[in-house]
Amino acid sequence: MSLTELKQKAQGCTDCEIGKIRTELVFGEGNPESPLVLVGEGPGEEEDKTGRPFVGRAGKMLDQALADNGLSRDDVYICNTLKCRACEEGENGRKRNRPPTPAEVETCRQWLVPQLAAIAPKVILCIGAPSSKNLIRADFKITKERGQYFPCEYAKTAMATLHPAYVLRRSTTSFDGGYSLIVQDIGRAWEAALKLLEKDESV
């Protein structure tokens, strides 16, 4: 199934509660021919409004980290493990983000797995711990194991990096919160993806 067909099918999904209350499906965007796919956890408020992944403050930081490597969204493909925003009613009736349940994560794999299969990336870069636990290993430790290469069922290899939202929370006037590590990890993932692409094309 093509990405277009898969997205159209996913638009009608109400297999879990968050699928029933979403504003927009956040399927993914970028270059489906790219050897590198970036995978986050799930949409937030801004993503739910726009139907685009990583468009809030964390998304702007991710865009800058790509730019610092001479890249843009047109060079990679970006998606999330969840296609709908996991949220609950907060104060004054405003919805607030919450961690997805294991059942919601499992349900959404029906879209994530064929999505990755359709793209067939050489490298997957997991953005943050939840994505890493989903795609690399359930007991993955992001602060200890980020930046390393791991076997992956859905690509030649996988890496993980810090989530920009985590970096934003830790940033101070004298500390970048780990932003330089995100830039470094994206650069290494892109370099590895190009090498694997070149190797496969030469066979």
C-alpha positions, 0 to 999 in steps of 0.5 A: 500500500502506498503512503497516500493510500495508507493515509487515506485509510488512517483518516477513518481510524477510530480504533482507540479513544484518541482517534475519536476526539482528534482534530486532525490526523498527523500522519507525517510529512517530508521526503518519502524517498529519503534514507532517513526517517525521524520518528517522535512519540505523538502530536501535541496541541499545535500538531493536532490543529494543523495535521503536521508533525513537530510544528510547536516550539519543539518543532522549531528547535528540530527544524533548526537542528536540521538546518544546522546540518544543512538539511530541511524537512524536504530532505528527511521524512518526519512522523510519530509513533502515534497519529493522534494527540493523546490528551485529556480534559484539563482546567477550564475545559482545555485539553492537556497532553498526556502519555499514550496508553500501551494499548493506544501505542499498540493500536497505532502500530497498524499505521506506523509499521506499514508507513515505515515499510512503504518508505523503507528508510536506511536509518530511523532516528527516534526522537525521545525516549518513548519512540526509542522504546517503541522501535529499538528496545522496551528498556531503552535508556535515552540519556545513556544510549542516544547517539549509538547504532542499534539493530532495527526491524524497520530499517538497516539501523536505528539511533535515538536522540533527545526530544527537543521538548526535553531540551527546552525544559533544561535550557538556561542562559548558560546551558543549551539543554542538550541541543548540541547533542540533537544536532550531532545525532542528526548529523551522524544519522544522516551520514550513516543513511547516505553511506548505507544508501550508497552501499545498496546502490552499488550492489 
